[in-house]
Amino acid sequence: MPTLDYVTLDVFTDQAFGGNPLAVIADARGLNGAAMQRIATEFNYSESTFILPPSDGSDCLATVRIFTPVEELPFAGHPNVGTAFHIARLSELFGQPVGDHFRFSEKAGVVDCRIVRDGDRVSASIAAPRPLEVGETIDPAVIAACASLEAGAVSPANHGPAFVSVGLPFAIAELESLADLATARPSGSAFVHADQRYPNPGFSFSLMLYVRVDGDPKRLRARMFAPLSNIIEDPATGSAAGALCAYLASFAPESDGELAFVVDQGVEMGRPSRIEVSVDKQGGAVGAVRIGGTCVEMMRGQLSF
C-alpha cells in the first residue's frame, strides 16, 4: 500500500485555527492528475498542493500543482505562500539546497518566492505570475443577488464591479458598509446565473467583496465566495486579494513606488486572516504584485491508499 507524507498549515495567520487551511503533499512523484484530484477531494480544504521536481532545464526549485476539491487551478495565493513556507523550513528539496529566494513552475507561469526569517518566525511572499488584467464590468444587481443583498449595498463610489486577475479571475465589488459585508450570504442559484451570463472559460464565477476600513483604500476587509468550486466561503484568498489590490493601485494617485495594502479576511468565519500585498507602480502603470504572510503548521502524517 503506497504512502505519502503530508503536512497541513494554517496560512496567513500566526495563530493556530486561524487563516486558511492547506494540505501539502511534500513529494508527489508517481501521482497523476486524477490521483491528485482524489486526494484533494479527500482533504476537502479549499486547496491542496502537490510538490514535484522541476522539469529538465528549468531553473525552478519545484513544480507545484494546486487542486480544489473539484478542479485544478493554474495559480492561487494561499497555496503558494503555504507551500513556500513549508519548503523554507527544509534544508534541501529534490537534492537542491533551499535558500530564501526560489521559484515554482505552475500552469499559470513561474512564481517567484521570497522568505523572511526573524528568529523563529518565518514569513513568505510570492509574486503573482501575471500582470493585472481587468475584464468586463458586471451588473451590480448580479453581484447583489449572488451575495443575497439589496442592490444598494454595492457601492458605485470608487469603481463598479468588474473581473480582475493576476493569474486567476475574480469578480470584485466594493460594498457600502461592514454591516453589508457581514450580512452577505452566497446564493447558489444566483452564482449559476452569473456564471452563465459572464462565462470565463475554465473558471467558475467567484466573488470577492470588500469594504475600506475607516475609508482607507489600503486597509481592506473582505470576504470571498466560490460555491461553484465547492467553496462556500474562503477564509483567505491571496490571488483575489492580489488582484483587488492591484486594481485599487491603478486608481491610486501615486505614480511611482511600492504601495502596501493589508487585507483582513475570514473574520466572519471565525478564522481571521491577514494578507499583505505590495504593488509596484512605475510611470502610473501597475507592475509587480507580491502577496505574503506567515503560517502555522498544524498536522503531519501519512496518506495510505
N, C-alpha and C positions, 0 to 999 in steps of 0.2 A: 504494500500500500504506500503510494508516494506521500511525502510530507513536504510542507513548505513553511518556512519561518515567516512570521509576520509581526508587525508592531501596530498599535493604534495610538493616535495622537489627538489631542485637542489643539486645534490650530487657531491662531490669532487671539491667544489668551495666555496669561501667566498663572492661571488658576485652574486646578482640576475641575472637571464638569462644566467648564465654560467653553466658549469658542465653538468651532465646528469639528466634529469627529472625522477622522480619516484613518483608513486602513492602508498600510504599506506592505506590499509583498517584496521582501528585500532582494530576492533573486528569482526572477520569473522565467529563467531559461527552461525550455521544454514545454511551456504553456502556449497554446494557440489562442486566438482571439475569443473563440467560443468558450474555452475553459476560463479565461479571464472574466468574461461576462457572467458566467455562473457563480464564480467566487464573489464578484462584486454584488451580485444579487443576494448571495448568502449573508454577506456583511450587512447589506441594506443601509449603508451610510450614503450620504449624498454623493460621495465619490470614494473610489479606492484606486490606488496607483500600483503599477507593476514595473519594477526596475529591471532593465535588460542591458546587456553590453552595447556599446556604441557600434554602429555599422563600420565596416572596414574603411579606413582612410579618414574617418571623422575625427575632429578634434574635441568632440564632446566627451564628457565623463561617462554618460549613460544615455540610453534611450528610455523614455518614460511614456507609458500608455495609461490613460485615465478613463475609468468607466464609472457611470452612474449605475443604479440598479437595473436600468433598462437600455442603456446605449453607451457607446464610446464617444468621448469628447476630444476635439483636437487640442484644446487648451483649457485650463481652469486655474484660478488663483490659489485657493487654499490647498489643493493637492500639490501644487508645485512648491509652495512655501513649506508645507509639512514634509514633503519628500526631501527638499534641500536641507531642512533642519535635521532629519534623520541621518542623511548621508554625512553631514558636517561632523557628526559625533563618531564616525568611523575613521580609522587610520588609512584604510585603502578600500577601493571598490574595483572588483574585477582586475586586480593586480596593479591598479593605478593609485598613486597617493592622492589623498583628499586634502585639498587646501581650502582657502577661504574665498576662492573665486573659481567657479566651474560652470559648465554649460550642459543643458539637456537637449536632446533631439526629440521633437514631438511632431505630431501630424500638422500642427499649425506653424511649425518652424523651429528655430533654435531659441531656447530660453536661457538667458544669462542669469546666474545665481550668485549672490554675494552673501557672505556670512560675517556677522559682527559678534565678537566674543568679549564679554565683560565679566570676568571672574567665571562663575558657574553659569551665568546667563548667556544663552545663545539666541540670536535672532537671525532671521533670514529674509532676504528680499529677492524678488525676481523681476526681470524686465519683461514687459508684455512683448510677445513675439511679433506683433504687427502694429503699425501706426493707427492713430484714431481714424475710424471710419464712421461717418454719420449717414444713416439711411433715411428712409422716408418718414415723414411726420405721421402721427397716429391721432385719430379722433379721440378727444378727451372723454367722450361718452363711453368708448370702448374700454379705456383704462378704468373708469369709474365702475363699469359693470364687472370687470374682472376682479376688482377689489371689493365688490359689494358696497360701494359708496355712492352718495349723491354726486351728481355731475359737478356741482360747485366745489367739491373737495379738491379737485385737480386745479392747481394754481397755474394761471397763464402769465404771471407777473414777470418771470425771468426767461422762460422758454416754454414752448409747447412740448407735449410728449413726442418722443422720437426713438428710433432704433439707433443705438451706438455700439461700437465694438472696438476692442483692442486684441481681438483673437476669437471672441465668442460674442454673438449679437444678443443684446438685451433691449427690451422696451424699457425706457426710463421716464419717470414723471415726478414732478415736484408736487407735494400736497400743501394745503393751506396751513395745517397745524399738526402738532404732535398728537392731539386728540383724534384727528382724522387718521393719522398713521396707526394709532393704537386700535382703532375701530376696524381697520381693513381686514377682510376675510376673503380668501380666494374662492371664486365661483367656477367650478369645473366646466359648466356649460358655456359660460362667457369666455373662458380660455379657448375652448374648442372653436367658438365663433371667431375669436380674434386670430387664431392660428389659420383659419380658412380665409379670412379677409386679408391678412398680412402674412402670406407664406414666406418663410425663409428656408429654402431647400436644404435639408439635412439638419435643421434645427427646429425645435419646438418653441412656441411662444413662451417667453419667460419675462417676468415683470419686476423691475426694481423701483420701488417707491422711496422717496426721501423727503426730509424736511431740513432746512437750515437751522441749526441750533442757535437761538438768540439772533437770528438773521445773519450769522457769519457764513459766507459762501464757502469757507474752507473747513468748517466743522459741521458734519452732517450726521443725521440719524436715519437709518434706512431699514427696509425690510424687502426680502426677495421671495417671490412665489414662482414656482415652476411645476404645477400639478401635472402637466402633460409629460414631464420627465420623472414622474413619481416622487417629486419633491414638493410637498405641500407648502413648506416654508423652510428656507435655508438660514442657519444662524450666522453664517459669514460667507460672503461671495466675493472673493478677491477680483475675479475677472470682471464682474459687474461694477464693483467699486472703482477699479482702474478705469473702465470705460466712462463711468459717470464723472469722475474727477477730471479726466482728460477733456471731456466735453465742457465742463464748467470752466476749466482753464482756458478754453478757446474764447470765452467771453470776458475773461479777467482783463483788467486794464494794463497789467504788466505785459510788456512786450518781450522782455528778456529775463532769464534767470530761472531758478527752480522754485516751483510753487508746492508747498507742503499742505496736504489735506489729512484729516482724520475722519474715518467713517465708523460710527458705532452701530453695530447690527446685533440682532439676536436678543436684544433686551426684553422684548415682549414674550420671547420663548423661554426666558429664564436661563439663557446661555449667552451672556454678554460677551461681545467680541469687539476687538479694536483693530481696525485695518488702517495701516499707514500707507499713504500714496504720495509719491512725488512725481511732478510733471515738469518736464523741461520745456521752456519756450525760447525760441530764437527768432528775432525779427517778427514777433507776433504770431508765429506758427507753433503749434503744439508738436513736440518731438517725443523723446523717450519717456515712457511711463514705467515707474517702478512700484511694486506692491509688496509690502512687508509686514512682519510682525514676529512674535515669538510663539512657542508651542510648549505643550506639556505632554510627556509620554504617559500613557495610561495603562497599556497592556502589552505583553509579549507572549507569544505562543506559537503553536504549530497547527497548520491545517492538514488533515488526513482525508484522503479521498481515493 
